[in-house]
Amino acid sequence: MSVNEYVYYQTLEEAIDAAREVFLANNPEVDEETADVQQLNIQKYVLQDGDIMWQAEFFADDSESGECLPVLSGEAAQSVFDGDYEEIELRQEWQEENTLHEWDEGEFQLEPPLDTEEGRAAADEWDER
């Protein structure tokens, strides 16, 4: 699985485990014990049906960018990679205004587009939650 093939996970822990596997697959010269991780990126999604999904990415260089938002760097990112973290603490670090909402199948935005009927319907649904 390459970095560009994104799958959404129901728990942040599952997303982190998958990100670790992708990092190791994309860096075959290192193994789990020798990996030097400098950045952890996370993204939270709210689907149209209200389900919450997660994605995560690890990078060896903190200047790399991916699809998700940088959350931790340096030692903190390495600790998560090594499995030394509390999921609840990571969830508390997440800023809700960065959550992406699905307004059309597979289309995510921070806010729904209010200039379309679909966007207005999505905004109404989000407001109800």
C-alpha positions as CSV (number, residue, x, y, z in Angstrom):
1,M,0.0,0.0,0.0
2,S,1.6,3.3,-1.0
3,V,1.2,6.6,0.8
4,N,-1.4,7.7,-1.8
5,E,-3.8,4.9,-1.2
6,Y,-5.9,6.2,1.7
7,V,-8.1,4.0,3.8
8,Y,-10.2,5.4,6.6
9,Y,-10.2,3.7,10.0
10,Q,-12.8,3.6,12.7
11,T,-10.3,4.1,15.5
12,L,-7.3,6.3,15.8
13,E,-5.3,3.3,17.0
14,E,-6.1,1.4,13.8
15,A,-5.1,4.4,11.7
16,I,-1.8,4.7,13.6
17,D,-1.1,1.0,13.2
18,A,-1.8,1.2,9.4
19,A,0.4,4.4,9.2
20,R,3.3,2.5,10.9
21,E,2.9,-0.4,8.3
22,V,2.9,2.1,5.4
23,F,5.9,3.9,6.8
24,L,7.9,0.6,7.1
25,A,6.7,-0.5,3.6
26,N,7.8,2.8,2.1
27,N,11.2,2.7,3.9
28,P,12.4,-0.9,3.4
29,E,15.9,0.0,4.6
30,V,14.6,0.3,8.2
31,D,12.7,-2.0,10.5
32,E,10.4,-1.1,13.4
33,E,13.3,-0.9,15.9
34,T,15.5,1.3,13.8
35,A,12.9,3.6,12.3
36,D,13.5,7.3,12.9
37,V,10.2,9.1,12.8
38,Q,10.1,12.9,13.0
39,Q,6.4,13.6,12.3
40,L,3.0,12.2,12.9
41,N,0.1,13.6,10.9
42,I,-3.6,12.9,11.7
43,Q,-6.9,13.7,10.1
44,K,-10.4,13.2,11.5
45,Y,-13.4,12.7,9.2
46,V,-17.1,12.8,9.9
47,L,-19.0,10.8,7.3
48,Q,-22.5,11.7,6.1
49,D,-24.0,8.9,8.3
50,G,-22.3,10.5,11.4
51,D,-19.5,7.8,11.7
52,I,-16.1,9.2,12.7
53,M,-13.1,7.9,10.8
54,W,-9.4,8.6,11.1
55,Q,-6.2,8.6,9.0
56,A,-2.6,8.9,10.1
57,E,0.8,9.3,8.5
58,F,4.3,9.0,9.8
59,F,7.3,10.8,8.1
60,A,11.0,10.6,8.6
61,D,11.4,14.3,8.0
62,D,9.3,17.0,9.6
63,S,9.3,19.0,6.4
64,E,7.4,16.4,4.5
65,S,3.7,17.0,4.0
66,G,0.9,14.6,3.4
67,E,-2.9,14.4,3.3
68,C,-3.2,14.8,7.1
69,L,-2.4,17.6,9.5
70,P,0.9,17.6,11.5
71,V,0.1,16.8,15.1
72,L,3.3,15.7,16.7
73,S,7.0,15.9,15.8
74,G,10.4,14.7,17.0
75,E,10.4,12.5,20.2
76,A,6.6,12.7,20.6
77,A,6.0,11.3,17.0
78,Q,8.6,8.6,17.7
79,S,6.9,7.6,20.9
80,V,3.6,7.1,19.1
81,F,5.4,5.1,16.3
82,D,6.9,2.9,19.1
83,G,3.4,2.4,20.5
84,D,4.0,4.4,23.7
85,Y,1.0,6.7,23.7
86,E,-2.5,7.0,25.0
87,E,-5.2,7.3,22.3
88,I,-7.3,9.5,24.5
89,E,-4.5,12.1,24.8
90,L,-4.1,12.2,21.0
91,R,-7.8,12.7,20.6
92,Q,-7.6,15.6,23.1
93,E,-4.9,17.2,21.0
94,W,-7.1,17.2,17.9
95,Q,-8.6,20.6,17.2
96,E,-12.3,20.1,16.1
97,E,-12.2,23.0,13.6
98,N,-9.7,20.8,11.5
99,T,-12.2,18.0,11.2
100,L,-13.3,17.3,7.6
101,H,-17.0,16.6,7.0
102,E,-18.3,14.5,4.1
103,W,-20.8,16.6,2.2
104,D,-21.0,14.4,-0.9
105,E,-19.9,10.8,-1.3
106,G,-16.1,10.9,-1.0
107,E,-16.0,14.7,-0.9
108,F,-14.7,16.3,2.3
109,Q,-14.5,19.9,3.4
110,L,-14.1,21.8,6.7
111,E,-17.5,23.3,6.0
112,P,-20.2,22.3,3.6
113,P,-20.6,24.4,0.4
114,L,-23.8,26.4,1.0
115,D,-24.3,27.3,-2.6
116,T,-25.6,23.8,-3.5
117,E,-28.6,21.9,-2.4
118,E,-26.4,19.0,-1.3
119,G,-24.2,21.4,0.7
120,R,-27.2,23.0,2.5
121,A,-28.6,19.5,3.3
122,A,-25.2,18.4,4.7
123,A,-25.0,21.6,6.8
124,D,-28.5,21.0,8.2
125,E,-27.4,17.4,9.1
126,W,-24.2,18.6,10.8
127,D,-26.1,21.2,12.8
128,E,-28.5,18.5,14.1
129,R,-25.6,16.6,15.6
